[in-house]
Amino acid sequence: MKVITAKQLKNRTGEALRYVAKGEKVLVTRRGKPLAIMSPSDQEKTFQTMELRPFNQAWSEIEETLNRSEPFFRDWKEAINWSRKRR
């Protein structure tokens, strides 16, 4: 298993992905502690289990959810003021 730091992953993502493409696992560490493991995916399994709905159906579900929910802000000005205060 290849070990790479988070900083090295940021700077050399392509190299890490080449290892994964060859079938190897890559352990990502941060400050010497394990953070994540990158491993090859089984594409056939992934795509077989993934259910994609038609766009119109998915969009109508999104609109229904938005209509049932209450907005967090009264208007766009309040949202802008909130976002500026967070910085």
C-alpha positions as CSV (number, residue, x, y, z in Angstrom):
1,M,0.0,0.0,0.0
2,K,1.4,3.4,-1.0
3,V,1.4,6.0,1.8
4,I,1.1,9.7,0.9
5,T,0.6,12.8,3.0
6,A,-2.3,15.1,2.5
7,K,0.0,17.8,1.2
8,Q,1.6,15.4,-1.3
9,L,-1.8,14.4,-2.4
10,K,-2.7,18.0,-3.0
11,N,0.5,18.6,-5.1
12,R,0.7,15.2,-6.8
13,T,-2.9,14.0,-7.2
14,G,-2.2,12.5,-10.6
15,E,0.5,10.2,-9.2
16,A,-1.8,8.9,-6.5
17,L,-4.6,8.3,-9.0
18,R,-2.1,6.3,-11.3
19,Y,-1.4,4.0,-8.3
20,V,-5.1,3.5,-7.8
21,A,-5.7,2.9,-11.5
22,K,-3.1,0.1,-11.3
23,G,-5.2,-1.5,-8.6
24,E,-3.2,-0.4,-5.6
25,K,-4.5,1.2,-2.5
26,V,-3.2,4.6,-1.3
27,L,-3.2,5.6,2.4
28,V,-3.5,9.4,2.9
29,T,-2.1,10.7,6.2
30,R,-2.3,14.0,7.9
31,R,0.3,14.9,10.6
32,G,1.3,11.3,10.7
33,K,-2.1,9.9,11.3
34,P,-4.2,7.9,8.8
35,L,-6.9,10.0,7.3
36,A,-8.3,8.1,4.3
37,I,-7.7,5.2,2.0
38,M,-8.1,5.6,-1.8
39,S,-8.9,2.3,-3.5
40,P,-10.0,1.2,-7.0
41,S,-13.7,1.0,-7.4
42,D,-15.6,-1.9,-8.9
43,Q,-17.2,0.1,-11.8
44,E,-19.6,-2.7,-12.8
45,K,-21.0,-3.1,-9.3
46,T,-21.2,0.7,-8.8
47,F,-23.1,1.3,-12.0
48,Q,-25.4,-1.7,-11.6
49,T,-26.5,-0.6,-8.1
50,M,-26.9,3.0,-9.0
51,E,-30.5,4.0,-9.9
52,L,-30.8,7.0,-12.1
53,R,-34.2,8.6,-12.4
54,P,-35.4,10.6,-15.4
55,F,-34.5,14.3,-15.1
56,N,-38.2,15.5,-15.0
57,Q,-39.0,13.1,-12.2
58,A,-35.9,14.1,-10.1
59,W,-36.6,17.8,-10.7
60,S,-40.2,17.5,-9.7
61,E,-39.1,15.9,-6.4
62,I,-36.7,18.7,-5.8
63,E,-39.4,21.3,-6.4
64,E,-41.8,19.5,-4.0
65,T,-39.2,19.4,-1.3
66,L,-38.5,23.1,-1.7
67,N,-42.2,24.0,-1.6
68,R,-42.6,22.1,1.7
69,S,-39.7,23.8,3.4
70,E,-39.5,27.2,4.9
71,P,-36.8,29.6,3.7
72,F,-34.0,30.3,6.3
73,F,-33.9,34.0,5.4
74,R,-36.7,36.5,4.7
75,D,-35.0,37.9,1.6
76,W,-31.7,38.0,-0.3
77,K,-30.5,41.0,1.6
78,E,-30.7,39.2,4.9
79,A,-28.8,36.2,3.4
80,I,-26.0,38.5,2.1
81,N,-25.7,40.2,5.5
82,W,-25.5,36.8,7.2
83,S,-22.8,35.6,4.9
84,R,-20.7,38.7,5.3
85,K,-20.9,38.5,9.1
86,R,-19.5,34.9,9.0
87,R,-16.1,36.0,7.5
